[in-house]
Amino acid sequence: MVRVNDATLATDRHGVFTILAAEDPNDRYVVTVTKPGYVPLSRIFDDGEGATSWHLMPAQVATVDPRRNINIQERESPGHKGTHLRIAADSLRDQLRRLARRPSESLP
């Protein structure tokens, strides 16, 4: 799925898309590309963009216990040094600000 400002569309089976977004008075266009199982990608442009290619990174899923320290090292890939995620025990809360108490999946 691709979004440019308020315009959204699906890509073809090869991930190719063409979009004509409404002109922004500030010449600011936010392009966001998403695909299930991959890390979302966003880029900001200040003018029309011609043909370009983006490569989405596969998401890494890990089950974490929020009652313990969380320490996840993302896998490295060509051209991308992995990211390190550290979260202190008992720091995660739900949307109602209640302390998370059960193991859950995360997408680092």
C-alpha positions as CSV (number, residue, x, y, z in Angstrom):
1,M,0.0,0.0,0.0
2,V,1.3,3.5,-0.9
3,R,0.1,6.8,0.5
4,V,1.1,10.2,-0.7
5,N,-0.3,12.9,1.7
6,D,-4.1,12.0,1.6
7,A,-4.0,9.8,-1.6
8,T,-3.8,6.0,-1.1
9,L,-3.5,3.2,-3.6
10,A,-2.3,-0.4,-3.9
11,T,0.7,-1.5,-5.9
12,D,0.6,-4.0,-8.7
13,R,2.0,-7.5,-8.1
14,H,5.5,-6.3,-8.8
15,G,5.2,-3.5,-6.2
16,V,5.0,-0.8,-9.0
17,F,2.7,2.2,-8.6
18,T,1.9,5.5,-10.2
19,I,0.1,8.2,-8.3
20,L,-0.9,11.7,-9.0
21,A,-1.3,13.4,-5.7
22,A,-3.2,16.7,-5.2
23,E,-0.8,19.6,-5.4
24,D,0.3,20.7,-1.9
25,P,0.6,24.6,-1.5
26,N,3.9,24.0,0.4
27,D,5.3,21.5,-2.1
28,R,5.6,19.0,0.7
29,Y,4.7,15.4,-0.1
30,V,5.0,12.5,2.4
31,V,5.3,9.1,0.7
32,T,4.6,6.1,3.0
33,V,5.0,2.5,1.7
34,T,3.6,-0.4,3.8
35,K,3.4,-4.1,3.3
36,P,2.4,-6.8,5.9
37,G,5.5,-8.4,7.4
38,Y,7.7,-5.5,6.4
39,V,9.0,-2.4,8.2
40,P,7.0,0.7,6.9
41,L,9.0,3.3,5.0
42,S,8.3,7.1,4.7
43,R,10.1,9.8,2.7
44,I,9.4,13.5,2.5
45,F,9.8,15.3,-0.9
46,D,9.5,18.9,-1.7
47,D,8.9,18.5,-5.4
48,G,7.6,16.0,-7.9
49,E,9.5,12.8,-7.9
50,G,10.3,10.8,-11.0
51,A,11.0,7.1,-11.1
52,T,12.6,5.8,-7.9
53,S,13.0,2.5,-6.1
54,W,12.6,1.7,-2.4
55,H,13.3,-1.7,-0.8
56,L,11.3,-2.6,2.3
57,M,13.1,-4.5,5.1
58,P,11.4,-7.7,6.4
59,A,10.1,-7.1,10.0
60,Q,11.6,-9.2,12.8
61,V,9.0,-10.5,15.2
62,A,10.0,-11.4,18.8
63,T,7.9,-12.4,21.8
64,V,8.8,-10.3,24.8
65,D,7.9,-10.5,28.5
66,P,7.1,-6.9,29.6
67,R,8.0,-7.8,33.3
68,R,11.6,-8.4,32.3
69,N,14.2,-6.2,30.6
70,I,13.8,-6.4,26.8
71,N,17.0,-6.5,24.7
72,I,16.5,-7.2,21.0
73,Q,19.2,-7.0,18.3
74,E,17.8,-6.6,14.8
75,R,19.5,-8.8,12.2
76,E,22.0,-7.1,9.9
77,S,21.5,-7.1,6.2
78,P,23.4,-5.8,3.2
79,G,23.7,-2.0,3.6
80,H,21.9,-2.0,6.9
81,K,23.6,-2.4,10.3
82,G,21.0,-3.8,12.7
83,T,19.2,-1.7,15.3
84,H,19.4,-2.4,19.0
85,L,16.2,-2.1,21.1
86,R,16.4,-1.9,24.9
87,I,13.3,-1.4,27.1
88,A,13.4,-1.5,30.9
89,A,11.3,-4.1,32.8
90,D,7.8,-2.9,33.6
91,S,8.0,0.1,31.2
92,L,5.4,-1.0,28.6
93,R,1.8,0.2,29.0
94,D,-1.4,-0.3,27.0
95,Q,-3.5,2.4,25.4
96,L,-5.3,2.9,28.8
97,R,-1.9,3.4,30.4
98,R,-2.1,0.2,32.4
99,L,1.1,-1.7,33.0
100,A,1.6,-4.6,30.5
101,R,1.8,-7.9,32.4
102,R,1.7,-10.6,29.7
103,P,4.2,-11.7,27.0
104,S,3.4,-10.2,23.6
105,E,4.8,-9.9,20.1
106,S,6.7,-6.9,19.0
107,L,8.1,-5.7,15.6
108,P,11.5,-4.2,16.3
